[in-house]
């Protein structure tokens, strides 16, 4: 299967210790052999961010005994659906990493945070100010001018 094939490539090329796997599908992450480092699931990350943003509660499970890597978009347009007895309300909002969210993730153990889709100078400056461990970009060539 794909998870075993990836692990074999990482082993064969001596890349296990310098690689970390990210997937939007938690089942794929769970299928990886234990020797393959991975990011925490997108669902876990997204849920914890939503709880911080909406209720100002940090309900991320603690893991003081190991380093965890989290990756997700720095900003993302989302639709919030509130359900009531007689219907529902929908609101379009932008979920954005902020200092409260960073502090939540860091308070629950050794957390490395990679912010995705950082493609402007202002986004890069915001990621730096928040203390992101790394950023993912769409175009390395275009980003060279931004990072200077």
C-alpha positions in Angstrom: 0.0 0.0 0.0 1.0 3.7 -0.3 2.0 4.2 3.3 4.4 1.2 3.2 5.8 2.3 -0.2 6.5 5.8 1.1 8.2 4.3 4.2 10.3 2.1 2.0 11.4 5.1 -0.1 12.3 7.1 3.0 14.3 4.1 4.4 16.1 3.4 1.1 17.1 7.0 0.5 18.2 7.6 4.1 15.5 10.2 4.5 13.5 9.0 7.5 15.1 11.5 10.0 14.7 14.5 7.7 11.2 13.9 6.5 7.8 14.5 8.1 4.5 13.5 6.4 1.5 15.7 6.2 -1.9 14.6 4.9 -5.4 16.0 5.0 -6.6 12.4 5.5 -6.1 11.1 9.0 -6.5 7.5 7.9 -3.4 7.9 5.8 -1.4 9.2 8.7 -2.5 6.4 10.9 -1.5 3.8 8.3 2.1 5.0 8.3 4.7 2.8 10.1 5.7 4.2 13.5 9.2 5.0 12.3 7.8 7.7 9.9 7.5 11.1 11.5 4.2 12.9 10.7 2.2 16.0 11.4 -0.8 15.8 13.8 -4.0 15.4 11.9 -5.7 18.3 10.1 -8.9 17.5 12.0 -7.2 17.8 15.4 -5.5 21.1 14.4 -8.6 22.6 12.9 -10.9 21.6 15.8 -8.4 23.1 18.4 -8.2 26.3 16.4 -11.9 26.6 16.1 -12.3 26.1 19.9 -9.8 28.9 20.6 -11.3 31.3 18.1 -15.0 30.7 19.1 -14.9 30.0 22.8 -11.4 31.1 23.9 -10.8 27.7 25.3 -7.7 25.6 24.7 -8.9 22.0 24.6 -6.0 20.6 22.6 -5.0 17.3 24.3 -1.7 17.7 26.2 1.4 15.7 25.1 4.2 16.8 27.3 6.3 13.7 26.5 6.8 14.2 22.8 7.2 16.9 20.1 4.2 17.4 17.9 4.1 19.2 14.5 0.9 21.1 13.5 0.3 22.5 10.0 -2.6 24.3 8.5 -3.4 27.4 6.6 -2.5 30.7 8.3 -5.8 32.1 7.1 -8.8 30.3 5.8 -12.3 31.3 4.8 -14.8 29.1 6.6 -18.6 29.0 7.2 -19.8 28.7 10.7 -23.1 27.0 11.2 -25.0 27.5 14.4 -28.0 25.1 14.9 -31.0 26.2 16.9 -34.3 24.5 17.7 -36.1 26.3 14.9 -33.4 26.5 12.3 -29.8 27.5 11.8 -27.7 30.6 11.2 -24.7 30.6 8.8 -21.8 33.1 8.9 -18.8 33.4 6.7 -15.7 34.2 8.6 -12.0 34.0 8.2 -10.1 31.8 10.6 -6.7 33.2 11.3 -3.9 32.1 13.5 -3.4 34.6 16.3 -1.3 34.8 19.5 -4.0 33.1 21.6 -4.0 30.1 19.3 -0.2 29.9 19.2 -0.1 30.1 23.0 -2.7 27.3 23.3 -0.7 24.9 21.1 2.6 25.7 22.8 1.0 25.3 26.3 0.1 21.7 25.6 3.6 20.4 25.0 6.5 20.8 22.6 4.7 22.1 19.5 6.1 23.0 16.1 3.8 25.1 14.0 4.0 25.4 10.2 1.7 27.9 8.6 0.6 27.1 5.1 -0.3 29.5 2.2 2.0 32.4 3.4 2.5 34.2 0.1 2.7 37.9 0.8 5.1 40.1 2.7 2.4 41.0 5.3 1.5 37.3 5.9 5.2 36.5 6.3 5.7 39.3 8.8 2.6 38.1 10.7 3.9 34.5 10.7 7.3 35.7 12.0 5.6 37.9 14.7 3.5 34.9 15.9 6.7 32.7 16.2 5.8 30.1 13.5 8.5 27.5 13.2 8.2 27.5 9.4 6.0 28.6 6.5 4.8 26.8 3.4 4.6 28.9 0.2 3.2 28.5 -3.3 6.2 29.8 -5.2 9.8 29.8 -3.9 10.9 32.0 -6.7 8.3 34.6 -5.9 8.9 34.3 -2.2 12.6 35.1 -2.4 11.8 38.8 -2.7 9.3 38.7 0.2 11.7 37.0 2.7 14.4 39.6 2.2 
